[in-house]
Amino acid sequence: MKITMNLPVEPAVFFKQLQLSALADIRTHTGRDLLPGSLRGFSYVKKWPNGRQARLQITDMEPNKVYAYTLATPQDDFRVSYRLVPLASGKSRLEYEESLVAKTARGTANNRVSGLLMGWFRKRRFKKMALKMCQS
C-alpha cells in the first residue's frame, strides 16, 4: 500500500512525532530510554496483550527525511517506510509505503483478500492519523 499526501507542516515537525512515537514504544516494550540518534538499527521484541509477539527493527532513520522499520512475526514480514519531502512555504509531502509478505501460500491469499476488503478504510484511517500528528 502506498499513500502520498501533502502535510501542512515542515518535515521536522512530523518527523519529531514519528521519533517520539518510536521512543515511547521502545520504552514500553524494553524499559530502555534511548537517544533519537541511536534508533537506526535498533531491534526489540514487541509484545501484544493477546500473547503475540514480533521482532521490530528500525532499518533506516535519516532526520527529517526517512523513517523505516521491519516487523517480523511468525506468519508475516511487514515493511514500512515514511519519506518526507519539503515543499514551499513550510509544508511537506509524506510518502508512506508498506508491504506485507506472508511466509506461506495460505497467508499470502489471506493477506490479499483482507487488503482488498480493508484497504480503503486503512488508507482513510492513516490519513486522519497523519493529520492529527501534524497538530500535536
The first five atom37 places (N, CA, C, CB, O) and aatype in JSON, in Angstrom:
{
  "aatype": [12, 11, 9, 16, 12, 2, 10, 14, 19, 6, 14, 0, 19, 13, 13, 11, 5, 10, 5, 10, 15, 0, 10, 0, 3, 9, 1, 16, 8, 16, 7, 1, 3, 10, 10, 14, 7, 15, 10, 1, 7, 13, 15, 18, 19, 11, 11, 17, 14, 2, 7, 1, 5, 0, 1, 10, 5, 9, 16, 3, 12, 6, 14, 2, 11, 19, 18, 0, 18, 16, 10, 0, 16, 14, 5, 3, 3, 13, 1, 19, 15, 18, 1, 10, 19, 14, 10, 0, 15, 7, 11, 15, 1, 10, 6, 18, 6, 6, 15, 10, 19, 0, 11, 16, 0, 1, 7, 16, 0, 2, 2, 1, 19, 15, 7, 10, 10, 12, 7, 17, 13, 1, 11, 1, 1, 13, 11, 11, 12, 0, 10, 11, 12, 4, 5, 15],
  "atom_mask": [
    [1, 1, 1, 1, 1],
    [1, 1, 1, 1, 1],
    [1, 1, 1, 1, 1],
    [1, 1, 1, 1, 1],
    [1, 1, 1, 1, 1],
    [1, 1, 1, 1, 1],
    [1, 1, 1, 1, 1],
    [1, 1, 1, 1, 1],
    [1, 1, 1, 1, 1],
    [1, 1, 1, 1, 1],
    [1, 1, 1, 1, 1],
    [1, 1, 1, 1, 1],
    [1, 1, 1, 1, 1],
    [1, 1, 1, 1, 1],
    [1, 1, 1, 1, 1],
    [1, 1, 1, 1, 1],
    [1, 1, 1, 1, 1],
    [1, 1, 1, 1, 1],
    [1, 1, 1, 1, 1],
    [1, 1, 1, 1, 1],
    [1, 1, 1, 1, 1],
    [1, 1, 1, 1, 1],
    [1, 1, 1, 1, 1],
    [1, 1, 1, 1, 1],
    [1, 1, 1, 1, 1],
    [1, 1, 1, 1, 1],
    [1, 1, 1, 1, 1],
    [1, 1, 1, 1, 1],
    [1, 1, 1, 1, 1],
    [1, 1, 1, 1, 1],
    [1, 1, 1, 0, 1],
    [1, 1, 1, 1, 1],
    [1, 1, 1, 1, 1],
    [1, 1, 1, 1, 1],
    [1, 1, 1, 1, 1],
    [1, 1, 1, 1, 1],
    [1, 1, 1, 0, 1],
    [1, 1, 1, 1, 1],
    [1, 1, 1, 1, 1],
    [1, 1, 1, 1, 1],
    [1, 1, 1, 0, 1],
    [1, 1, 1, 1, 1],
    [1, 1, 1, 1, 1],
    [1, 1, 1, 1, 1],
    [1, 1, 1, 1, 1],
    [1, 1, 1, 1, 1],
    [1, 1, 1, 1, 1],
    [1, 1, 1, 1, 1],
    [1, 1, 1, 1, 1],
    [1, 1, 1, 1, 1],
    [1, 1, 1, 0, 1],
    [1, 1, 1, 1, 1],
    [1, 1, 1, 1, 1],
    [1, 1, 1, 1, 1],
    [1, 1, 1, 1, 1],
    [1, 1, 1, 1, 1],
    [1, 1, 1, 1, 1],
    [1, 1, 1, 1, 1],
    [1, 1, 1, 1, 1],
    [1, 1, 1, 1, 1],
    [1, 1, 1, 1, 1],
    [1, 1, 1, 1, 1],
    [1, 1, 1, 1, 1],
    [1, 1, 1, 1, 1],
    [1, 1, 1, 1, 1],
    [1, 1, 1, 1, 1],
    [1, 1, 1, 1, 1],
    [1, 1, 1, 1, 1],
    [1, 1, 1, 1, 1],
    [1, 1, 1, 1, 1],
    [1, 1, 1, 1, 1],
    [1, 1, 1, 1, 1],
    [1, 1, 1, 1, 1],
    [1, 1, 1, 1, 1],
    [1, 1, 1, 1, 1],
    [1, 1, 1, 1, 1],
    [1, 1, 1, 1, 1],
    [1, 1, 1, 1, 1],
    [1, 1, 1, 1, 1],
    [1, 1, 1, 1, 1],
    [1, 1, 1, 1, 1],
    [1, 1, 1, 1, 1],
    [1, 1, 1, 1, 1],
    [1, 1, 1, 1, 1],
    [1, 1, 1, 1, 1],
    [1, 1, 1, 1, 1],
    [1, 1, 1, 1, 1],
    [1, 1, 1, 1, 1],
    [1, 1, 1, 1, 1],
    [1, 1, 1, 0, 1],
    [1, 1, 1, 1, 1],
    [1, 1, 1, 1, 1],
    [1, 1, 1, 1, 1],
    [1, 1, 1, 1, 1],
    [1, 1, 1, 1, 1],
    [1, 1, 1, 1, 1],
    [1, 1, 1, 1, 1],
    [1, 1, 1, 1, 1],
    [1, 1, 1, 1, 1],
    [1, 1, 1, 1, 1],
    [1, 1, 1, 1, 1],
    [1, 1, 1, 1, 1],
    [1, 1, 1, 1, 1],
    [1, 1, 1, 1, 1],
    [1, 1, 1, 1, 1],
    [1, 1, 1, 1, 1],
    [1, 1, 1, 0, 1],
    [1, 1, 1, 1, 1],
    [1, 1, 1, 1, 1],
    [1, 1, 1, 1, 1],
    [1, 1, 1, 1, 1],
    [1, 1, 1, 1, 1],
    [1, 1, 1, 1, 1],
    [1, 1, 1, 1, 1],
    [1, 1, 1, 0, 1],
    [1, 1, 1, 1, 1],
    [1, 1, 1, 1, 1],
    [1, 1, 1, 1, 1],
    [1, 1, 1, 0, 1],
    [1, 1, 1, 1, 1],
    [1, 1, 1, 1, 1],
    [1, 1, 1, 1, 1],
    [1, 1, 1, 1, 1],
    [1, 1, 1, 1, 1],
    [1, 1, 1, 1, 1],
    [1, 1, 1, 1, 1],
    [1, 1, 1, 1, 1],
    [1, 1, 1, 1, 1],
    [1, 1, 1, 1, 1],
    [1, 1, 1, 1, 1],
    [1, 1, 1, 1, 1],
    [1, 1, 1, 1, 1],
    [1, 1, 1, 1, 1],
    [1, 1, 1, 1, 1],
    [1, 1, 1, 1, 1],
    [1, 1, 1, 1, 1]
  ],
  "atom_positions": [
    [[0.85, -1.17, 0.0], [0.0, 0.0, 0.0], [0.9, 1.23, 0.0], [-0.97, 0.0, 1.22], [1.87, 1.31, 0.75]],
    [[0.56, 2.16, -0.85], [1.29, 3.43, -0.93], [0.3, 4.57, -0.71], [2.02, 3.59, -2.31], [-0.82, 4.56, -1.22]],
    [[0.76, 5.55, 0.06], [-0.04, 6.75, 0.28], [0.89, 7.95, 0.13], [-0.74, 6.74, 1.71], [1.96, 7.99, 0.74]],
    [[0.48, 8.91, -0.67], [1.21, 10.17, -0.8], [0.24, 11.27, -0.44], [1.81, 10.36, -2.26], [-0.87, 11.35, -0.98]],
    [[0.67, 12.13, 0.48], [-0.21, 13.23, 0.89], [0.62, 14.44, 1.28], [-1.12, 12.81, 2.06], [1.76, 14.32, 1.75]],
    [[0.04, 15.62, 1.07], [0.69, 16.86, 1.49], [0.31, 17.16, 2.93], [0.3, 18.04, 0.55], [-0.85, 17.01, 3.32]],
    [[1.3, 17.58, 3.7], [1.08, 17.9, 5.1], [1.23, 19.41, 5.31], [2.07, 17.13, 6.0], [2.03, 20.05, 4.62]],
    [[0.48, 19.97, 6.24], [0.53, 21.42, 6.46], [1.68, 21.86, 7.37], [-0.78, 21.88, 7.05], [1.65, 22.97, 7.9]],
    [[2.68, 21.02, 7.56], [3.81, 21.34, 8.44], [5.13, 20.99, 7.75], [3.69, 20.58, 9.78], [5.16, 20.26, 6.76]],
    [[6.2, 21.54, 8.29], [7.53, 21.22, 7.79], [7.87, 19.77, 8.13], [8.59, 22.19, 8.37], [7.31, 19.21, 9.07]],
    [[8.79, 19.16, 7.38], [9.17, 17.77, 7.66], [9.64, 17.55, 9.1], [10.26, 17.34, 6.71], [9.36, 16.5, 9.68]],
    [[10.33, 18.52, 9.68], [10.86, 18.37, 11.04], [9.75, 18.16, 12.06], [11.69, 19.59, 11.42], [9.94, 17.42, 13.03]],
    [[8.61, 18.8, 11.88], [7.5, 18.69, 12.83], [6.93, 17.28, 12.81], [6.4, 19.72, 12.5], [6.73, 16.67, 13.86]],
    [[6.66, 16.76, 11.62], [6.09, 15.41, 11.51], [7.11, 14.36, 11.94], [5.63, 15.13, 10.06], [6.77, 13.4, 12.63]],
    [[8.37, 14.56, 11.54], [9.41, 13.59, 11.89], [9.6, 13.5, 13.4], [10.74, 13.97, 11.21], [9.84, 12.42, 13.94]],
    [[9.51, 14.63, 14.08], [9.64, 14.63, 15.54], [8.56, 13.75, 16.17], [9.56, 16.07, 16.1], [8.83, 13.02, 17.13]],
    [[7.35, 13.81, 15.64], [6.26, 12.98, 16.16], [6.55, 11.49, 15.91], [4.92, 13.37, 15.51], [6.26, 10.65, 16.77]],
    [[7.11, 11.17, 14.74], [7.5, 9.78, 14.47], [8.55, 9.3, 15.48], [8.04, 9.65, 13.04], [8.45, 8.2, 16.01]],
    [[9.54, 10.14, 15.72], [10.6, 9.79, 16.68], [10.03, 9.59, 18.08], [11.67, 10.88, 16.72], [10.35, 8.6, 18.74]],
    [[9.2, 10.51, 18.52], [8.62, 10.4, 19.87], [7.8, 9.12, 20.0], [7.75, 11.62, 20.18], [7.83, 8.46, 21.04]],
    [[7.07, 8.77, 18.95], [6.27, 7.56, 18.96], [7.16, 6.32, 19.06], [5.4, 7.48, 17.7], [6.88, 5.41, 19.83]],
    [[8.23, 6.3, 18.27], [9.17, 5.16, 18.3], [9.83, 5.04, 19.68], [10.25, 5.31, 17.21], [9.94, 3.94, 20.21]],
    [[10.27, 6.16, 20.25], [10.92, 6.14, 21.56], [9.95, 5.67, 22.65], [11.46, 7.53, 21.9], [10.35, 4.93, 23.55]],
    [[8.71, 6.1, 22.58], [7.71, 5.68, 23.56], [7.44, 4.19, 23.44], [6.4, 6.47, 23.39], [7.3, 3.5, 24.46]],
    [[7.36, 3.68, 22.22], [7.12, 2.25, 22.01], [8.29, 1.42, 22.56], [6.91, 1.96, 20.51], [8.09, 0.39, 23.19]],
    [[9.51, 1.88, 22.31], [10.69, 1.19, 22.81], [10.69, 1.18, 24.34], [11.99, 1.85, 22.29], [10.97, 0.16, 24.96]],
    [[10.37, 2.31, 24.93], [10.31, 2.4, 26.4], [9.27, 1.43, 26.95], [9.99, 3.85, 26.85], [9.51, 0.76, 27.96]],
    [[8.12, 1.35, 26.31], [7.04, 0.46, 26.76], [7.46, -1.0, 26.7], [5.79, 0.67, 25.91], [7.19, -1.76, 27.63]],
    [[8.12, -1.41, 25.62], [8.42, -2.82, 25.42], [9.78, -3.27, 25.98], [8.37, -3.12, 23.97], [9.98, -4.46, 26.19]],
    [[10.69, -2.34, 26.21], [12.02, -2.74, 26.7], [12.38, -2.11, 28.04], [13.07, -2.38, 25.69], [13.25, -2.61, 28.75]],
    [[11.7, -1.01, 28.4], [12.06, -0.3, 29.62], [13.27, 0.6, 29.45], [0.0, 0.0, 0.0], [13.73, 1.2, 30.42]],
    [[13.8, 0.69, 28.25], [15.0, 1.5, 27.99], [14.63, 2.86, 27.41], [15.95, 0.76, 27.02], [13.67, 3.0, 26.65]],
    [[15.41, 3.87, 27.81], [15.27, 5.21, 27.24], [16.45, 5.42, 26.29], [15.23, 6.33, 28.36], [17.61, 5.43, 26.72]],
    [[16.16, 5.58, 25.03], [17.21, 5.77, 24.03], [17.25, 7.23, 23.58], [16.98, 4.85, 22.82], [16.29, 7.97, 23.75]],
    [[18.38, 7.61, 23.02], [18.5, 8.91, 22.38], [18.04, 8.76, 20.93], [19.97, 9.45, 22.46], [18.26, 7.71, 20.32]],
    [[17.42, 9.78, 20.38], [16.93, 9.68, 19.0], [18.0, 9.28, 18.0], [16.33, 10.99, 18.58], [17.7, 8.58, 17.02]],
    [[19.23, 9.69, 18.22], [20.31, 9.36, 17.29], [20.71, 7.89, 17.29], [0.0, 0.0, 0.0], [21.42, 7.45, 16.39]],
    [[20.26, 7.14, 18.27], [20.64, 5.73, 18.35], [19.55, 4.78, 17.87], [21.03, 5.38, 19.76], [19.62, 3.58, 18.12]],
    [[18.54, 5.3, 17.2], [17.42, 4.47, 16.77], [17.76, 3.58, 15.56], [16.25, 5.34, 16.44], [17.3, 2.44, 15.5]],
    [[18.53, 4.09, 14.61], [18.82, 3.3, 13.41], [19.49, 1.99, 13.79], [19.72, 4.1, 12.43], [20.5, 1.97, 14.5]],
    [[18.92, 0.91, 13.31], [19.45, -0.41, 13.57], [18.96, -1.04, 14.87], [0.0, 0.0, 0.0], [19.21, -2.22, 15.12]],
    [[18.27, -0.27, 15.7], [17.79, -0.8, 16.98], [16.72, -1.85, 16.72], [17.24, 0.33, 17.88], [15.86, -1.69, 15.85]],
    [[16.77, -2.92, 17.49], [15.83, -4.02, 17.33], [15.32, -4.45, 18.7], [16.49, -5.22, 16.59], [16.07, -4.44, 19.67]],
    [[14.05, -4.82, 18.77], [13.47, -5.26, 20.03], [12.25, -6.13, 19.77], [13.11, -4.06, 20.92], [11.67, -6.12, 18.68]],
    [[11.86, -6.88, 20.78], [10.67, -7.72, 20.68], [9.48, -6.92, 21.18], [10.83, -9.04, 21.48], [9.48, -6.37, 22.27]],
    [[8.46, -6.88, 20.34], [7.23, -6.16, 20.67], [6.18, -7.21, 21.03], [6.76, -5.25, 19.47], [5.95, -8.16, 20.28]],
    [[5.54, -7.03, 22.18], [4.54, -7.99, 22.64], [3.18, -7.31, 22.75], [4.95, -8.61, 24.0], [3.08, -6.17, 23.2]],
    [[2.13, -8.04, 22.34], [0.77, -7.55, 22.42], [0.05, -8.26, 23.55], [0.03, -7.74, 21.09], [0.44, -9.36, 23.95]],
    [[-1.01, -7.65, 24.07], [-1.76, -8.24, 25.2], [-2.31, -9.65, 24.91], [-2.89, -7.34, 25.57], [-2.52, -10.43, 25.84]],
    [[-2.55, -9.97, 23.63], [-3.09, -11.29, 23.3], [-2.02, -12.38, 23.26], [-3.8, -11.23, 21.97], [-2.31, -13.52, 22.92]],
    [[-0.78, -12.03, 23.62], [0.3, -13.0, 23.67], [1.15, -13.08, 22.42], [0.0, 0.0, 0.0], [2.2, -13.72, 22.43]],
    [[0.73, -12.45, 21.34], [1.52, -12.46, 20.11], [2.73, -11.55, 20.27], [0.67, -12.01, 18.89], [2.71, -10.58, 21.03]],
    [[3.77, -11.88, 19.53], [4.96, -11.04, 19.57], [5.64, -11.01, 18.21], [5.93, -11.54, 20.64], [5.41, -11.88, 17.37]],
    [[6.47, -9.99, 18.02], [7.18, -9.8, 16.77], [8.49, -9.09, 17.05], [6.32, -9.0, 15.75], [8.64, -8.42, 18.07]],
    [[9.43, -9.23, 16.14], [10.69, -8.51, 16.25], [10.6, -7.28, 15.35], [11.91, -9.42, 15.85], [10.4, -7.39, 14.14]],
    [[10.77, -6.11, 15.96], [10.75, -4.85, 15.22], [12.18, -4.34, 15.11], [9.83, -3.79, 15.92], [12.9, -4.28, 16.11]],
    [[12.59, -3.99, 13.9], [13.92, -3.42, 13.7], [13.79, -2.15, 12.89], [14.86, -4.43, 12.99], [13.18, -2.13, 11.82]],
    [[14.37, -1.08, 13.41], [14.38, 0.2, 12.7], [15.5, 0.12, 11.68], [14.57, 1.43, 13.7], [16.67, 0.06, 12.04]],
    [[15.13, 0.11, 10.4], [16.09, -0.14, 9.33], [16.7, 1.13, 8.75], [15.45, -0.91, 8.24], [17.81, 1.1, 8.22]],
    [[15.98, 2.24, 8.85], [16.51, 3.49, 8.31], [15.97, 4.65, 9.12], [16.15, 3.64, 6.81], [14.79, 4.68, 9.48]],
    [[16.83, 5.6, 9.39], [16.45, 6.78, 10.16], [17.35, 7.91, 9.72], [16.57, 6.52, 11.71], [18.52, 7.98, 10.11]],
    [[16.8, 8.79, 8.92], [17.52, 9.96, 8.47], [16.68, 11.16, 8.9], [17.77, 9.94, 6.92], [15.62, 11.4, 8.33]],
    [[17.15, 11.92, 9.88], [16.34, 13.0, 10.45], [15.67, 13.89, 9.4], [17.2, 13.86, 11.34], [16.29, 14.37, 8.45]],
    [[14.37, 14.08, 9.61], [13.52, 14.94, 8.78], [13.34, 14.44, 7.34], [14.09, 16.31, 8.75], [12.81, 15.17, 6.5]],
    [[13.79, 13.2, 7.05], [13.68, 12.67, 5.7], [13.07, 11.28, 5.64], [15.03, 12.65, 5.05], [12.1, 11.06, 4.92]],
    [[13.64, 10.33, 6.4], [13.24, 8.93, 6.26], [13.16, 8.25, 7.63], [14.22, 8.18, 5.36], [14.02, 8.43, 8.48]],
    [[12.1, 7.47, 7.8], [11.97, 6.57, 8.95], [11.4, 5.27, 8.41], [11.05, 7.19, 10.1], [10.33, 5.28, 7.78]],
    [[12.09, 4.15, 8.63], [11.62, 2.87, 8.11], [11.91, 1.78, 9.12], [12.29, 2.54, 6.76], [12.88, 1.84, 9.88]],
    [[11.03, 0.75, 9.12], [11.24, -0.38, 10.01], [10.66, -1.65, 9.4], [10.61, -0.12, 11.38], [9.85, -1.6, 8.48]],
    [[11.1, -2.78, 9.94], [10.51, -4.06, 9.59], [9.95, -4.67, 10.86], [11.56, -5.01, 8.92], [10.48, -4.46, 11.95]],
    [[8.88, -5.43, 10.7], [8.23, -6.12, 11.81], [8.08, -7.57, 11.37], [6.83, -5.46, 12.19], [7.32, -7.87, 10.45]],
    [[8.8, -8.46, 12.02], [8.78, -9.87, 11.64], [7.99, -10.67, 12.66], [10.21, -10.44, 11.49], [8.33, -10.71, 13.84]],
    [[6.91, -11.32, 12.18], [6.12, -12.2, 13.02], [6.34, -13.63, 12.51], [4.59, -11.81, 12.99], [6.94, -13.81, 11.45]],
    [[5.86, -14.63, 13.23], [5.99, -16.0, 12.72], [5.26, -16.21, 11.39], [5.46, -16.98, 13.76], [5.63, -17.09, 10.62]],
    [[4.22, -15.41, 11.1], [3.44, -15.58, 9.88], [3.83, -14.64, 8.74], [2.0, -15.38, 10.2], [3.77, -15.04, 7.58]],
    [[4.24, -13.41, 9.05], [4.46, -12.38, 8.04], [5.7, -11.54, 8.34], [3.23, -11.48, 7.93], [6.18, -11.46, 9.47]],
    [[6.19, -10.91, 7.28], [7.19, -9.84, 7.4], [6.53, -8.57, 6.88], [8.52, -10.17, 6.6], [6.01, -8.54, 5.77]],
    [[6.55, -7.53, 7.69], [5.88, -6.27, 7.42], [6.94, -5.19, 7.31], [4.83, -5.93, 8.52], [7.74, -5.01, 8.23]],
    [[6.97, -4.46, 6.18], [7.93, -3.38, 5.99], [7.19, -2.07, 5.83], [8.83, -3.65, 4.75], [6.19, -1.98, 5.12]],
    [[7.69, -1.04, 6.52], [7.05, 0.28, 6.5], [8.12, 1.34, 6.29], [6.26, 0.54, 7.81], [9.2, 1.27, 6.86]],
    [[7.8, 2.33, 5.45], [8.71, 3.48, 5.33], [7.91, 4.77, 5.2], [9.66, 3.3, 4.11], [6.87, 4.84, 4.55]],
    [[8.45, 5.8, 5.86], [7.92, 7.15, 5.78], [9.02, 7.99, 5.13], [7.5, 7.72, 7.21], [10.15, 8.01, 5.62]],
    [[8.7, 8.67, 4.05], [9.65, 9.58, 3.41], [9.01, 10.96, 3.39], [10.03, 9.1, 1.96], [7.85, 11.12, 3.02]],
    [[9.79, 11.95, 3.8], [9.29, 13.33, 3.87], [10.07, 14.19, 2.89], [9.41, 13.89, 5.3], [11.3, 14.17, 2.85]],
    [[9.33, 14.96, 2.1], [9.93, 15.86, 1.12], [9.46, 17.28, 1.44], [9.55, 15.46, -0.34], [8.25, 17.53, 1.5]],
    [[10.41, 18.21, 1.66], [9.98, 19.59, 1.95], [9.35, 20.24, 0.72], [11.17, 20.42, 2.43], [9.81, 20.05, -0.41]],
    [[8.31, 21.01, 0.97], [7.66, 21.79, -0.08], [7.78, 23.27, 0.28], [6.16, 21.37, -0.25], [8.24, 23.61, 1.37]],
    [[7.37, 24.12, -0.6], [7.44, 25.56, -0.35], [6.54, 25.95, 0.81], [7.05, 26.34, -1.62], [5.57, 25.26, 1.11]],
    [[6.85, 27.04, 1.43], [6.07, 27.69, 2.48], [5.78, 26.8, 3.69], [4.77, 28.16, 1.91], [4.65, 26.78, 4.2]],
    [[6.79, 26.07, 4.15], [6.66, 25.33, 5.41], [5.77, 24.1, 5.37], [0.0, 0.0, 0.0], [5.29, 23.66, 6.41]],
    [[5.55, 23.54, 4.2], [4.74, 22.33, 4.08], [5.63, 21.18, 3.65], [3.57, 22.54, 3.08], [6.81, 21.37, 3.35]],
    [[5.06, 19.99, 3.62], [5.84, 18.83, 3.21], [4.95, 17.79, 2.55], [6.57, 18.21, 4.41], [3.72, 17.83, 2.66]],
    [[5.59, 16.87, 1.86], [4.87, 15.76, 1.26], [5.31, 14.49, 1.96], [5.13, 15.68, -0.28], [6.51, 14.24, 2.12]],
    [[4.36, 13.68, 2.38], [4.63, 12.41, 3.03], [4.4, 11.31, 2.02], [3.73, 12.22, 4.29], [3.34, 11.23, 1.4]],
    [[5.39, 10.45, 1.87], [5.28, 9.27, 1.01], [5.39, 8.06, 1.93], [6.39, 9.25, -0.12], [6.47, 7.7, 2.39]],
    [[4.26, 7.44, 2.18], [4.19, 6.29, 3.09], [4.05, 5.03, 2.25], [2.99, 6.42, 4.1], [3.26, 4.98, 1.3]],
    [[4.81, 4.01, 2.59], [4.72, 2.75, 1.86], [4.83, 1.6, 2.85], [5.82, 2.64, 0.77], [5.66, 1.61, 3.75]],
    [[3.97, 0.61, 2.66], [4.02, -0.58, 3.49], [3.84, -1.8, 2.6], [2.95, -0.54, 4.6], [3.12, -1.77, 1.6]],
    [[4.5, -2.87, 2.99], [4.33, -4.13, 2.26], [4.27, -5.25, 3.28], [5.49, -4.36, 1.24], [4.89, -5.2, 4.34]],
    [[3.51, -6.26, 2.93], [3.29, -7.4, 3.8], [3.62, -8.65, 3.0], [1.82, -7.44, 4.34], [3.01, -8.91, 1.96]],
    [[4.59, -9.42, 3.48], [4.99, -10.65, 2.8], [4.72, -11.82, 3.73], [6.5, -10.61, 2.39], [5.32, -11.94, 4.8]],
    [[3.79, -12.67, 3.31], [3.44, -13.83, 4.12], [4.48, -14.93, 3.92], [2.04, -14.35, 3.76], [5.14, -15.0, 2.88]],
    [[4.61, -15.79, 4.92], [5.59, -16.88, 4.86], [4.99, -18.17, 4.33], [6.18, -17.12, 6.22], [5.69, -19.17, 4.18]],
    [[3.68, -18.16, 4.05], [3.01, -19.33, 3.48], [2.08, -18.88, 2.36], [2.23, -20.11, 4.57], [1.69, -17.72, 2.29]],
    [[1.73, -19.81, 1.48], [0.82, -19.5, 0.38], [-0.57, -19.14, 0.92], [0.71, -20.7, -0.59], [-1.23, -18.24, 0.4]],
    [[-0.98, -19.82, 1.95], [-2.29, -19.52, 2.55], [-2.3, -18.11, 3.14], [-2.62, -20.57, 3.66], [-3.28, -17.38, 3.01]],
    [[-1.2, -17.74, 3.79], [-1.09, -16.4, 4.35], [-1.1, -15.33, 3.27], [0.0, 0.0, 0.0], [-1.68, -14.26, 3.46]],
    [[-0.47, -15.62, 2.15], [-0.46, -14.68, 1.03], [-1.88, -14.45, 0.52], [0.44, -15.19, -0.11], [-2.29, -13.31, 0.29]],
    [[-2.62, -15.52, 0.35], [-4.01, -15.4, -0.12], [-4.86, -14.63, 0.89], [-4.61, -16.79, -0.36], [-5.66, -13.78, 0.52]],
    [[-4.68, -14.94, 2.15], [-5.42, -14.26, 3.21], [-5.11, -12.76, 3.21], [-5.07, -14.88, 4.58], [-6.02, -11.94, 3.35]],
    [[-3.84, -12.41, 3.06], [-3.44, -11.0, 3.05], [-4.02, -10.26, 1.85], [-1.92, -10.89, 3.03], [-4.41, -9.1, 1.97]],
    [[-4.1, -10.93, 0.69], [-4.67, -10.29, -0.5], [-6.15, -9.97, -0.29], [-4.5, -11.18, -1.72], [-6.62, -8.88, -0.6]],
    [[-6.87, -10.95, 0.23], [-8.31, -10.76, 0.44], [-8.57, -9.65, 1.45], [-8.96, -12.07, 0.91], [-9.4, -8.78, 1.22]],
    [[-7.85, -9.69, 2.57], [-8.08, -8.66, 3.59], [-7.62, -7.3, 3.1], [-7.35, -9.03, 4.89], [-8.21, -6.28, 3.47]],
    [[-6.57, -7.25, 2.27], [-6.11, -5.99, 1.7], [-7.15, -5.36, 0.8], [0.0, 0.0, 0.0], [-7.36, -4.15, 0.82]],
    [[-7.8, -6.2, 0.0], [-8.85, -5.69, -0.88], [-10.05, -5.19, -0.09], [-9.29, -6.77, -1.87], [-10.63, -4.15, -0.4]],
    [[-10.42, -5.94, 0.93], [-11.6, -5.58, 1.71], [-11.38, -4.38, 2.63], [-12.04, -6.76, 2.53], [-12.28, -3.56, 2.8]],
    [[-10.2, -4.27, 3.2], [-9.96, -3.25, 4.22], [-9.06, -2.09, 3.76], [-9.36, -3.88, 5.42], [-8.86, -1.14, 4.51]],
    [[-8.52, -2.16, 2.55], [-7.57, -1.16, 2.08], [-8.06, 0.27, 2.17], [0.0, 0.0, 0.0], [-7.34, 1.14, 2.66]],
    [[-9.27, 0.52, 1.7], [-9.8, 1.88, 1.7], [-9.91, 2.42, 3.13], [-11.17, 1.91, 1.02], [-9.56, 3.57, 3.38]],
    [[-10.39, 1.59, 4.06], [-10.54, 2.01, 5.45], [-9.18, 2.27, 6.1], [-11.3, 0.96, 6.26], [-9.02, 3.22, 6.86]],
    [[-8.21, 1.43, 5.79], [-6.86, 1.61, 6.35], [-6.23, 2.9, 5.84], [-5.96, 0.42, 6.01], [-5.6, 3.62, 6.61]],
    [[-6.4, 3.19, 4.55], [-5.85, 4.43, 3.99], [-6.51, 5.65, 4.63], [-6.04, 4.46, 2.46], [-5.84, 6.62, 4.98]],
    [[-7.81, 5.59, 4.77], [-8.54, 6.71, 5.39], [-8.09, 6.93, 6.83], [-10.06, 6.44, 5.36], [-7.85, 8.07, 7.23]],
    [[-7.96, 5.85, 7.6], [-7.52, 5.95, 8.99], [-6.1, 6.48, 9.08], [-7.62, 4.57, 9.68], [-5.78, 7.27, 9.97]],
    [[-5.22, 6.04, 8.15], [-3.84, 6.52, 8.15], [-3.79, 8.02, 7.89], [-3.0, 5.77, 7.1], [-3.06, 8.75, 8.57]],
    [[-4.56, 8.5, 6.92], [-4.55, 9.93, 6.6], [-5.03, 10.78, 7.77], [-5.43, 10.2, 5.37], [-4.48, 11.85, 8.04]],
    [[-6.05, 10.3, 8.48], [-6.52, 11.01, 9.67], [-5.44, 11.06, 10.74], [-7.8, 10.35, 10.22], [-5.23, 12.09, 11.37]],
    [[-4.76, 9.92, 10.94], [-3.7, 9.85, 11.95], [-2.56, 10.81, 11.6], [-3.18, 8.4, 12.07], [-2.04, 11.51, 12.47]],
    [[-2.16, 10.83, 10.32], [-1.06, 11.7, 9.91], [-1.41, 13.17, 10.14], [-0.71, 11.45, 8.42], [-0.58, 13.94, 10.62]],
    [[-2.62, 13.56, 9.8], [-3.01, 14.96, 10.02], [-3.09, 15.29, 11.51], [-4.36, 15.23, 9.36], [-2.76, 16.41, 11.91]],
    [[-3.51, 14.33, 12.32], [-3.54, 14.56, 13.76], [-2.12, 14.72, 14.32], [-4.26, 13.41, 14.47], [-1.89, 15.53, 15.23]],
    [[-1.18, 13.96, 13.78], [0.22, 14.1, 14.2], [0.75, 15.5, 13.89], [1.1, 13.04, 13.53], [1.6, 16.02, 14.62]],
    [[0.27, 16.1, 12.81], [0.71, 17.45, 12.45], [0.23, 18.5, 13.45], [0.2, 17.8, 11.05], [0.86, 19.55, 13.62]],
    [[-0.89, 18.22, 14.12], [-1.46, 19.16, 15.07], [-0.82, 19.07, 16.45], [-2.95, 18.93, 15.2], [-0.93, 20.0, 17.25]],
    [[-0.14, 17.97, 16.72], [0.46, 17.78, 18.07], [1.66, 18.64, 18.27], [0.84, 16.32, 18.29], [2.28, 18.61, 19.34]]
  ]
}
